[in-house]
Amino acid sequence: MDSPDPIPSITQRITGLVLAGGEGRRMGGLDKGLQALAGKALARHAAERLAPQVGTLAINANRHLDDYRAWGWPVWADALPDGVPPRPGPLAGWLTGLQQVRTPWLLTVPCDTPAFPLDLAARLAAALLAEDAELAVAATPDTATSDTATSDPGAPTLRPQPVFCLLRRELALPLADALRDGERRVMRWAGSRRVAIVRFDDVTAFDNLNTLADLHAPR
């Protein structure tokens, strides 16, 4: 008799975190997570898509906290340790989540990508466990280049989507140290750890809405 698939029980031990704490510079300083798409805030689209994939959910935001709290999920504002310079970017959201989380794993998604895969959590968790990794990062084919390191010279390289990341809770301390040392680049820090790169073939699932023009484009 086959043993039960462990992945569903593992995903219930993941906390999902929607990252909505940025400055919204490409939207003229607007709070990106609260901008409406099809009558619903971007961050809420992301939260509702992520919630069924994980055990618990929270939102990382630094403005309009009451607006985010009105949706019923916990809201975590950035709380950076002493010695971390201001504006560390998405890594601030990661660290905030890792410091707050009570589950073994944290899965982050950005607030501006409302159609990410419905099996994101399950596939990242499976790869993290299979490769004994500290974190697992989504990646999509980059057809603009070819991967000369593979046996097939015409095979596309993989383009990391690093904010779609599953992290072990134990990474809080090394991430805090990296931020104190001035690290700001998500993939550079991720690449310094044991990282699993997980291929997702649907590139459009990771399309993000960076600007108001993106948000209002016909669909």
GIBEL-V541182 format. One record per residue. RES is the residue in one letter. OMEGA is omega in whole degrees, 0 to 359 (none if undefined). Layout:
res:RES omega:OMEGA
res:RES omega:OMEGA
This chain:
res:M omega:180
res:D omega:176
res:S omega:180
res:P omega:176
res:D omega:184
res:P omega:189
res:I omega:179
res:P omega:180
res:S omega:178
res:I omega:181
res:T omega:176
res:Q omega:177
res:R omega:177
res:I omega:168
res:T omega:175
res:G omega:181
res:L omega:175
res:V omega:183
res:L omega:180
res:A omega:186
res:G omega:183
res:G omega:183
res:E omega:179
res:G omega:185
res:R omega:180
res:R omega:173
res:M omega:176
res:G omega:179
res:G omega:177
res:L omega:175
res:D omega:190
res:K omega:184
res:G omega:181
res:L omega:178
res:Q omega:190
res:A omega:170
res:L omega:182
res:A omega:174
res:G omega:182
res:K omega:180
res:A omega:181
res:L omega:182
res:A omega:178
res:R omega:173
res:H omega:182
res:A omega:182
res:A omega:182
res:E omega:177
res:R omega:182
res:L omega:188
res:A omega:181
res:P omega:184
res:Q omega:188
res:V omega:180
res:G omega:179
res:T omega:185
res:L omega:173
res:A omega:179
res:I omega:174
res:N omega:181
res:A omega:181
res:N omega:177
res:R omega:175
res:H omega:187
res:L omega:180
res:D omega:177
res:D omega:178
res:Y omega:181
res:R omega:182
res:A omega:179
res:W omega:173
res:G omega:178
res:W omega:175
res:P omega:178
res:V omega:182
res:W omega:174
res:A omega:178
res:D omega:176
res:A omega:187
res:L omega:180
res:P omega:178
res:D omega:177
res:G omega:178
res:V omega:178
res:P omega:182
res:P omega:175
res:R omega:179
res:P omega:176
res:G omega:184
res:P omega:179
res:L omega:176
res:A omega:177
res:G omega:177
res:W omega:183
res:L omega:177
res:T omega:179
res:G omega:181
res:L omega:179
res:Q omega:184
res:Q omega:192
res:V omega:177
res:R omega:176
res:T omega:182
res:P omega:186
res:W omega:177
res:L omega:177
res:L omega:180
res:T omega:172
res:V omega:176
res:P omega:182
res:C omega:190
res:D omega:181
res:T omega:193
res:P omega:186
res:A omega:181
res:F omega:189
res:P omega:179
res:L omega:176
res:D omega:183
res:L omega:184
res:A omega:183
res:A omega:183
res:R omega:177
res:L omega:179
res:A omega:180
res:A omega:181
res:A omega:180
res:L omega:180
res:L omega:183
res:A omega:184
res:E omega:183
res:D omega:183
res:A omega:174
res:E omega:177
res:L omega:179
res:A omega:186
res:V omega:175
res:A omega:176
res:A omega:180
res:T omega:178
res:P omega:175
res:D omega:186
res:T omega:179
res:A omega:181
res:T omega:176
res:S omega:184
res:D omega:182
res:T omega:180
res:A omega:180
res:T omega:178
res:S omega:178
res:D omega:184
res:P omega:180
res:G omega:182
res:A omega:180
res:P omega:170
res:T omega:177
res:L omega:179
res:R omega:180
res:P omega:171
res:Q omega:200
res:P omega:179
res:V omega:171
res:F omega:193
res:C omega:173
res:L omega:185
res:L omega:171
res:R omega:182
res:R omega:182
res:E omega:180
res:L omega:183
res:A omega:184
res:L omega:178
res:P omega:177
res:L omega:177
res:A omega:179
res:D omega:180
res:A omega:179
res:L omega:177
res:R omega:179
res:D omega:176
res:G omega:179
res:E omega:178
res:R omega:187
res:R omega:187
res:V omega:187
res:M omega:177
res:R omega:178
res:W omega:179
res:A omega:181
res:G omega:178
res:S omega:179
res:R omega:174
res:R omega:188
res:V omega:172
res:A omega:177
res:I omega:188
res:V omega:184
res:R omega:170
res:F omega:187
res:D omega:182
res:D omega:182
res:V omega:185
res:T omega:179
res:A omega:182
res:F omega:176
res:D omega:180
res:N omega:183
res:L omega:187
res:N omega:187
res:T omega:176
res:L omega:177
res:A omega:176
res:D omega:184
res:L omega:186
res:H omega:179
res:A omega:179
res:P omega:178
res:R omega:none
